[in-house]
Amino acid sequence: MSVPTPLDVSQAHPRLTELTVVDVRTPAEFASGHLPDAVNVPLDRLTRSLPELRRAAEHRPLLVVCASGARAENAVATLASRGIPASSLTGGTQAWAAEGHVLRYPGGSRKRAVWAMERQVRFTAGVAVLLGLVLGLLLHPALALLSAAIGGGLVFSALTGTCGMAVVLGRLPFNRRGGGSRP
């Protein structure tokens, strides 16, 4: 029996004990607060974890979670294409916390290990745009094309629901530590 896709917080909360919660954020984001009993399977490692996720889905429905819901929807689509039913949590951990529900922290610490991925992307894109403009003014006008390239990448990201910059940032060492267990 598959779980309807997606679930909002009011639907997921009472069923949490009967679901396997899979958090697809980076290990550092996972360490900054996750749903109770969630397992961390970062989105870039999802296809490698398909056998474990398939076995987990045979016992309990999968609920896929990220910070806001966008990466979780991508993960649900990937799982569905491989015959693994799953639901995403509308609004992700942000909506979960906004509704007043508990987030868990490794070792009981509430200290944020790193910025959320969306914030890292906004910061990096902003720095790159400013750098392109400054270099274009000071060194050579062609360097302003860096700003245009970042703008084009942001438009592409919005249209496709993907983010190449997030994939690259997710591979940085500070986004790799503090991961959770596997299903």
Secondary structure, DSSP 4 states (H G I P E B T S, - for coil): -PPPS-B-HHHHGGGGGGSEEEE-S-HHHHHT-B-TT-EE--GGGTGGGHHHHHHHHHHS-EEEE-SSSHHHHHHHHHHHHTT--EEEBTTHHHHHHHTT---B-GGG-----S--HHHHHHHHHHHHHHHHHHHHHHT-GGGGHHHHHHHHHHHHHHHHT--HHHHHHHTSGGGTSS-----
